[in-house]
């Protein structure tokens, strides 16, 4: 049986896959089973930070594999401790809990807020405020946090205690006067919601409310984090300091790793036995993440901004393009033609792009060579304009 036949016969039908089997890759080039190459502008949905088969990442992971692949959190191991130190140094956070995914990182953030609210204000203080169009994961609790009804309908009843509002100062004030809030969970750019950056005035209002009312400000940096927006974490564009930061995706560089960073208010909120994860902080994943994070310096981040500026300048006003949204190398392209049609045309011409609602979504490797990016953007422009 072919890979496609095996997949259709034995895997759960949770993915509407493209008719493409990827068999190998190098940097921003991937190859299918027929040997055709594609320029990858998706990076596994913002996961392969420095592209495929990155040599420094492979070396770090391989060296750790040669020592031990797992030890459980009953014992100490260096990669996790070193990664936690680096994350705290780069963000100002105080402690880190490691898990395996963005959803788990957000679950940890939610648990921190619930426990903090109960300790500070009583058991009635448990509501988490989130935003319409948000996406925080696929567990029952992170689905409840997600402000999109389309993800809710088949899985009722969801975990109670979540309220989603429009990202406006007026809606924020109303919610603060209605609910006993333990925390506010937000994405600086709503990725699955359509690549929509939050307005600075709204982010400032959230931060001020949280400071005034002793509510935890929690940044979901699962997709926006780890250099993706041109800063190390997306909230850094807004001049605010969250109490909790969750991240995953690009942190591990291709291996499953989530992290929940805890600020001063909640640095000691978890005690032995109050939270845990069998695979969280896996030494191989952490070794890979160290290789990624150590290289996310000012030069790389400046390169992200330069590449972003090029893409935006090329596509803004181009035939068939209505608008470009996002920051850094997390961009959404609103097209006159259906986004799915543009995605298919790009694939036919050797460029892999994604969708986010009704937009084409671009999430290339942070170090994609400019010549390759220029070629890919040219294909995308032609796909947007074709037939118009």
Secondary structure in CASP SS format (residue, H / E / C, confidence):
PFRMAT SS
TARGET T0000
AUTHOR 0000-0000-0000
METHOD secondary structure of the structure
MODEL  1
X C 1.00
X C 1.00
X H 1.00
X H 1.00
X H 1.00
X H 1.00
X H 1.00
X H 1.00
X H 1.00
X H 1.00
X C 1.00
X C 1.00
X C 1.00
X C 1.00
X C 1.00
X C 1.00
X C 1.00
X C 1.00
X C 1.00
X C 1.00
X C 1.00
X E 1.00
X E 1.00
X E 1.00
X E 1.00
X E 1.00
X E 1.00
X C 1.00
X E 1.00
X E 1.00
X E 1.00
X E 1.00
X C 1.00
X C 1.00
X C 1.00
X C 1.00
X E 1.00
X E 1.00
X E 1.00
X E 1.00
X C 1.00
X C 1.00
X H 1.00
X H 1.00
X H 1.00
X H 1.00
X C 1.00
X C 1.00
X C 1.00
X C 1.00
X C 1.00
X E 1.00
X C 1.00
X C 1.00
X H 1.00
X H 1.00
X H 1.00
X H 1.00
X H 1.00
X H 1.00
X H 1.00
X H 1.00
X H 1.00
X H 1.00
X H 1.00
X C 1.00
X C 1.00
X C 1.00
X C 1.00
X C 1.00
X C 1.00
X C 1.00
X C 1.00
X C 1.00
X C 1.00
X C 1.00
X C 1.00
X H 1.00
X H 1.00
X H 1.00
X H 1.00
X H 1.00
X H 1.00
X H 1.00
X H 1.00
X H 1.00
X H 1.00
X H 1.00
X H 1.00
X H 1.00
X H 1.00
X C 1.00
X C 1.00
X C 1.00
X E 1.00
X E 1.00
X E 1.00
X E 1.00
X E 1.00
X C 1.00
X C 1.00
X H 1.00
X H 1.00
X H 1.00
X H 1.00
X H 1.00
X H 1.00
X H 1.00
X H 1.00
X H 1.00
X H 1.00
X H 1.00
X H 1.00
X H 1.00
X H 1.00
X H 1.00
X H 1.00
X H 1.00
X H 1.00
X H 1.00
X H 1.00
X C 1.00
X C 1.00
X C 1.00
X C 1.00
X C 1.00
X E 1.00
X E 1.00
X E 1.00
X E 1.00
X E 1.00
X E 1.00
X C 1.00
X C 1.00
X C 1.00
X C 1.00
X C 1.00
X C 1.00
X C 1.00
X H 1.00
X H 1.00
X H 1.00
X H 1.00
X H 1.00
X H 1.00
X C 1.00
X E 1.00
X C 1.00
X H 1.00
X H 1.00
X H 1.00
X C 1.00
X C 1.00
X C 1.00
X C 1.00
X C 1.00
X C 1.00
X C 1.00
X C 1.00
X C 1.00
X C 1.00
X E 1.00
X E 1.00
X E 1.00
X E 1.00
X C 1.00
X C 1.00
X C 1.00
X H 1.00
X H 1.00
X H 1.00
X H 1.00
X H 1.00
X H 1.00
X H 1.00
X H 1.00
X H 1.00
X H 1.00
X C 1.00
X C 1.00
X E 1.00
X E 1.00
X E 1.00
X E 1.00
X E 1.00
X E 1.00
X C 1.00
X C 1.00
X E 1.00
X E 1.00
X C 1.00
X C 1.00
X C 1.00
X C 1.00
X C 1.00
X E 1.00
X E 1.00
X C 1.00
X C 1.00
X H 1.00
X H 1.00
X H 1.00
X H 1.00
X H 1.00
X H 1.00
X H 1.00
X H 1.00
X H 1.00
X H 1.00
X H 1.00
X H 1.00
X H 1.00
X H 1.00
X C 1.00
X C 1.00
X E 1.00
X E 1.00
X E 1.00
X E 1.00
X E 1.00
X E 1.00
X C 1.00
X C 1.00
X C 1.00
X C 1.00
X C 1.00
X C 1.00
X C 1.00
X C 1.00
X C 1.00
X C 1.00
X C 1.00
X C 1.00
X H 1.00
X H 1.00
X H 1.00
X H 1.00
X C 1.00
X C 1.00
X C 1.00
X C 1.00
X C 1.00
X C 1.00
X E 1.00
X E 1.00
X E 1.00
X E 1.00
X C 1.00
X H 1.00
X H 1.00
X H 1.00
X C 1.00
X C 1.00
X C 1.00
X C 1.00
X C 1.00
X C 1.00
X E 1.00
X E 1.00
X E 1.00
X E 1.00
X E 1.00
X C 1.00
X H 1.00
X H 1.00
X H 1.00
X C 1.00
X C 1.00
X C 1.00
X C 1.00
X C 1.00
X C 1.00
X C 1.00
X C 1.00
X C 1.00
X C 1.00
X C 1.00
X C 1.00
X C 1.00
X C 1.00
X C 1.00
X C 1.00
X H 1.00
X H 1.00
X H 1.00
X H 1.00
X H 1.00
X H 1.00
X H 1.00
X H 1.00
X H 1.00
X H 1.00
X H 1.00
X H 1.00
X H 1.00
X C 1.00
X C 1.00
X H 1.00
X H 1.00
X H 1.00
X H 1.00
X H 1.00
X H 1.00
X H 1.00
X H 1.00
X H 1.00
X H 1.00
X H 1.00
X H 1.00
X H 1.00
X H 1.00
X H 1.00
X H 1.00
X H 1.00
X H 1.00
X C 1.00
X C 1.00
X C 1.00
X C 1.00
X C 1.00
X E 1.00
X E 1.00
X E 1.00
X E 1.00
X E 1.00
X E 1.00
X E 1.00
X C 1.00
X C 1.00
X E 1.00
X E 1.00
X E 1.00
X E 1.00
X E 1.00
X E 1.00
X C 1.00
X C 1.00
X C 1.00
X H 1.00
X H 1.00
X H 1.00
X H 1.00
X H 1.00
X H 1.00
X H 1.00
X H 1.00
X H 1.00
X H 1.00
X C 1.00
X C 1.00
X E 1.00
X E 1.00
X C 1.00
X E 1.00
X E 1.00
X E 1.00
X C 1.00
X C 1.00
X E 1.00
X E 1.00
X E 1.00
X E 1.00
X C 1.00
X C 1.00
X C 1.00
X C 1.00
X C 1.00
X C 1.00
X C 1.00
X H 1.00
X H 1.00
X H 1.00
X H 1.00
X H 1.00
X H 1.00
X H 1.00
X H 1.00
X H 1.00
X H 1.00
X H 1.00
X H 1.00
X H 1.00
X H 1.00
X H 1.00
X H 1.00
X C 1.00
X C 1.00
X C 1.00
END
